[in-house]
Amino acid sequence: MHGRRLGEGPRPLPRGGRGRISGRERVKPSGLDAPRRSWLGCRLRSGPPYKEGGRPERPGLAAARAPPPLLPPAPAPGVLAMASPMLLLSLGLLAGLLPALAACPQNCHCHGDLQHVICDKVGLQKIPKVSEKTKLLNLQRNNFPVLAANSFRAMPNLVSLHLQHCQIREVAAGAFRGLKQLIYLYLSHNDIRVLRAGAFDDLTELTYLYLDHNKVTELPRGLLSPLVNLFILQLNNNKIRELRAGAFQGAKDLRWLYLSENALSSLQPGALDDVENLAKFHVDRNQLSSYPSAALSKLRVVEELKLSHNPLKSIPDNAFQSFGRYLETLWLDNTNLEKFSDGAFLGVTTLKHAHLENNRLNHLPSNFPFDSLETLTLTNNPWKCTCQLRGLRRWLEAKASRPDATCASPAKFKGQHIRDTDAFRSCKFPTKRSKKAGRH
């Protein structure tokens, strides 16, 4: 199906390219839990929707002007009758040539005066030619084993490029050269194994990069250097074994990093030094056998840290101190965790949500940040109901929360809910002195 003919009204958009990209506005997200809403009303079937939001607005990102009409206005009645045969022939050739130069690719759907080109699952084996005006190009579910250099060079105004489920194995250096306006790049669900430095050259405006569900094994130094505006990077469900120093060199604006479900056994010291402004870091379902203190030590503003399903066993002193004033959500469930060092939570003052279920914990450190805590999951731990756990008992009483943790010992209290047991009857609970009482 080709684009609409001259004189037709706009057709209803199919599922797969709804809305209009008419500018490049970006809105600062309202927080870590900003919903995955459609960007400027656009949503593509299968694959992540556009994000409304992202990094803060920057000067010079004003909306693009409306594109010029495809053809000039029709001449006044009688003008063609007075024209010479040669002029008529020239006009006829020109009128036939212009639509061909900016035609919708065969079997694709085009909308918004060719600004949206939707070629979802149409059997393509090479990148189609599209209008220079195209801003959204959806090529999902086609077959492009290799993205060669300069594959998209004739599309300088692309804002969003969708290449999910395209059986891509290789991305050549310079594959996206010329896409200096690109903000969204979707490469999810392919067979990419190796990413070489130069693969993302020219993508200086790229803000959202989706590389999840591939077979990437490493991030070479310099790979992300061109991505100076990168805000969200999804690398979950790959085969990355380790993060080396310099892996994120150049991506200083990165805020959300997803590395879930890889094969990571270590995060080397310095691996995250270039992304010290990370706010959300997910590295769950990997093979980390110890807490990566050195790698995390340069992070300053982490609000959400997810380490679930790693065989950690223990959390050392000062584990979260460098970002303790910002940490709000901590996931340590299913980690075989046996203990926290006494100083593990030093400097943590804003923790609201902690997930500690399915571990081997029997007590919590005395400086556990109950004061700021709103939710706490504790089930399936062998809690030892002695006075060492009185802080948890007090918090449970104050929250009137549904009891979800039980005593494993001493034996006479086994199976009793921590909130309701008499195990703490003889414990002394410290009273808080008011600020007024503490003054002299």
N, C-alpha and C positions, 0 to 999 in steps of 0.2 A: 504494500500500500504506500502511496506517495503522499506528499504534503498536499494541503488544500489548494484548490485552484483559485485563480484570481476571481474576485467577486463573490466567493463563498464566505459565509460566516465561519467563525472558529468551530471546529468539531469538538465534541466531548472528548476529553483525554482518556486513554485507556488506563487500566491499572498498570503502573509501571512508569509513569511520568506525569504526575498530576501537579498542576500549579504553574508558576512562571518564575523564571529567574530574570529579573530585570535590573538587578544591581548587585552590590557586593557588601551590603550592610552586615555587620556582625554585632551581636549584643553580648555584653558580659554576662556569664552565667550567674544564677542566683545562689550557687553553692555547689557542694560536691554532688548533691542529689538532684541536680537539674535534670528534668525529664528528657528523654530522647524524643522530642517533638520534631515535627517536620520543619525543615529550614525553608522559609519563604513559601510554605504550603506544599513542598515537594515531598513525595514518598515513593520509593521504588519497591516493588514486590520482591521478596527474597533478598535479604541483605539488610544491613543496618540502615535505618531511616536517616534523613538529614538531621543534623543537630540544629536546634535554634539556640544560638549562643556559642560560646567559645572564649577565646582570649579577649581581653578588654579592647575596646575600639582604639584604633590608632589614627592619627592625622593622615589625610590623604586617601582614605578608603571611602570616598563619597560614592553615591550611587552612579552607575554608568548611565549615559544618555540613552534615550530610546533609539533603536536602530532605524536607519533610513528605510523608506518604502522599497519593496523589491523592484518595482518598475516605475518610471516616471508617469505623471498624469497623462490621460489620453488627450490627443490634440483636439482642438475645437473643430466642429463640423465644417467641412469644406476645405480644410487645410490640405488633407491628403489628395483631394481632387486636383489641386493646383501644383502638386509636387511633381518633379521630373521622374521618369521611370527608374533612373539610377538611384535617386533618393529613396523611392519606395522600396526598391530592392534592398538597399542598405538598412532601412528601418526594419524590414521584414527579417533580415538575417540577425540583426541585433536583438529583436524581440524574441527570436527563437533561441538565441545563444544565452541570454541572461538567465532564464529559468534552468537551463542545463547546467550552468556553472554552479548554481546553488541548489540543485535538486536534492530531494530527500533520497537517501540510499535505498536501493531496491529492498522490498520486504520490511522496511523500517517504518516507524511512525514518527512524524515530525510535527512540532507544534510551536506556537509563539514565534511565527516568522522564522522558522528553522533554528530557533535558539535552543529548543529541546529536541534531541534526536534519540529515539528509543529503538534499539536493535536487539532486544532481549530474545535469545534463543531462536535465531533465524538462520543458523548454519554457516555463519561467517568463518572464513579461515584466514582472512587478512583484514587489517584495519581499513574501514571504509573511508572514502573522502567525504567530508562534510563542509558546510559553509564556514567561513572564517568567523561568522557571527555566533556560531554554536557555543553555548555556555554549559549545557548539560549533555553528556554523551553516555548513554547506558548500553554497554556491550556485554552484559551478563550472559552466561551460558552459551558461549560460542567456543571456538577452538583456535587459540593463539599460543602454540607451544613456546615460541620465542618472541619477546618484545624487542625488536631490533632498535638500534640507535636511530633517533629522529622519527620514530613511528608516529608522533603526534605534532610534528613541527608546524604543520599547516593549520593548526587549530589554536592560535595565540590567545583567544579569549575564553578558553575553557575554564570553568569554575569548578565543575564536578565531573569526575571520570570514574565510571563503574566497570570493573573488570573481574567481578566475582565469578567463580565456577567457569573459568576459561581454559583450564588445563595448562596454565602457564608454568613452564619449567625454568625458564631463564629470562632474566631482565638484564639486557645489555647496558653497558655504560652509555649514558646519553639517551636512553629510551624515551625520557620525558622532556628532552631538551626543547626549549621554546615555550613551555607551559608556565610562564611567569605569573599568570593570574590564578593558577589552580589553588583551590582551598581544600577540596575533598578528594582523596584518592583511595579507592576501595580495591584491594588486591586479595581479599579473603578467599578461602576455599579454593586454592590452587595447589600446584605441586612444586612451588619454588623451594629450591634447596640451598642455593648460594646467592648471596647479594654482594656484589662487588662495589668498591668505592667508585663513585661516578654514576651509579644507578639513578640517583635522585638529583642530578645536576639541574640547575635552573629553577628548582621548586622553592623559591625564596618566600612565597606567600602561603605555602602549604601549611594548613593548620590541623587537619585530621588525617591520619594515616592508618589504614586498616590492613594489617598483614597477618591476621590471625588465621588459624587452620591451614598452615602450609607445612613445609618440612625444613625450615631454616635451621641450621646448626650453629651459626655464629654470627656476630655483628662485628665486622671488621672496623678498625679504627678509621674514622673519616667518612664512613658511610652516610651519616646523618648531618655532616658538616654544612651542607647547603640549606638545611631546614631550620633557619634561624627563627621562624615563627611557629614552629610545631608546638601544638598545645596538647593533643591526645595521640598516643601511640599504642596500638593494640598489637601485641606480639604473642598473645596467648595461643595455646594449642600448636606449638611448633616443637622443635627438637634441640633447642639451645641448651648446651651443656654447661657453659660458664660465661660470666660477664667479666671482661677484662677492662683494665684502665683505658679510658679514652673511647669506650664503646658509644658514648652519647656526646662526643665532642661536637660542639657547635649548636646543639639543641638546648640552648640555655633557657628558653621559654617553656620547656616541657613541664606540664602540670599533672597529667594523668598518665600513668605507665602501667600496662597490663602485661604480665609475664606468667600468668597462670598456666598450669599444665604444660610445662616444658620438661627438660631433663636436667635442670640446674642442680649441680652439687655444690657449687660455691659462687659467691659474689666476691671477686677479688677486691682488695683495698684500692680505692680510687675509681672503681667502676662507675660510681654515681656522682663523682665530684663535679661533673659538668652540668648536672641537673639538680642543683641544690634547692631549687624552688618547687620540687615535686610536692603536690598536695595529696595525691592518691597513688599508692603503690601496692599493687597486687602481685604477689609472688607465691601464691598458694599452689598446692598440688605439684610440688617439685621434690627434690631429693636433698634438701639442705639438712645436714646433720648437726649443725650448730648455728646459733644466732649470728648473723653477719654484722657484728658490731662495727668493725672497721669500715666496711662498705657504706653503712648507714650514717656514719659519724658526721658527715658534712651536710646532711639534709637538715633543713632548718624549719620547714613549715608543713611537715606531713600531718594531714588531718585524718587520713584513713590508711591503716597498714594491715594487710591481709597475709598471714603466714600459715594459714590452715593446711593440714595434710602435708606437713614436713616433719621428719623424725628429729625434732629439736632436743627433747629431753629436759633442757634447762634454759633459763633466761638469766644472763649475767647482770652484774651491777651496771647502773647507768645506761641500760639498754636503749632507753627512749629519751635520754636527757636533752640531746641537741634539738629535738622538736617537741619536747614535753609540754610547752605552753600552747601548742596547737593541736596535739593529738586528741581526737574525739572518738574514733572507732578503732578497736583493736580486735583482730581475729587470730586466736591462738588455739582454736579447737582442733581436735584430731591430730595432735602433734606428739603424742606419747609424753607429754610434759609431766615431769615429776616434781619440779620445784622452781621457785623464783628465788634468786639471791636476795638477801635482805635489802640491798640498795637498787633493785631492779627498776623501781618506779620513782627514783629520785628525779625531781624536776617535772613530774607529770601532774598538771594542775587542772586540765580541762577534759579529762576522759569521761565520756558519757555512755558509751556502749562497749562492753567487753564480752567476748565469746570464749569461754574456757571449757566447754563441754567435751566429753569423750577423751579424757586425759587420765593421768595417774596422780593428780594433785591430792594431798591430804591436808594442806594448810595454805594460807596466803600470807605474804609478808606484812609486817606491821605498818608499813607505809603505803599499803594499797590505797589508791585514791577513791575511797568511798564517798567523800564529800561531794564530788561533782557527778558521781555515777547515777545514771538513770535506768539502764537495763544491764542485767548480768545473767548469763546462762552458765549453769554449773553442773548439769546432769552428768551422770556416769563418771564420777570421780570418787575415789575412796576417802571421803572426808573424815578427818579425825576430830571428833567433837570435844575438844579441850578448850581451855581458856585462850589458847593461841588463835582460835577462830572466833573470838567474841566480837571482833569488828564486823565480820560478816553477819553474825546473828543480829547485831544492832541495826545494820543496814536493812536486813530483811524485814525486821519489825517496823522500821520507819516507813518503808515503801509499801507495806501491806501487800507485797507481791505474792503471787501464787507460788507456793513452795515447790521448787523443782529440784532440790538437792537433799540428800539424806545422809545420815551418819553411817560410816562403815565401821567405826570403832569409837570409843571402847565397846566391848561386846554387848553390854547391857543397854546401849543406846542404838545399836545397829538397826537400820531400817527406819529410824525416826527422822522426821523432817527437821532440818536444822533450825527452822524458824520456831518450831513448836516444842522441841525437846527440852527436858529439864537438865541437860548436860551442862548448861552454863549457869546454873542457879548459884553456885558458889563463886563465880568469877566477879572480879571487881571491874566495873565499867568506868573508864575515866570520864569525868565531866568536863565539858568545854567551858573555859572561862570566857566571859564576855569581854569585849574590847575595853569597855568602861572599867570593869573590875581589874583589868590588867594594867591600868595606868597608875602612876604614882604622883 
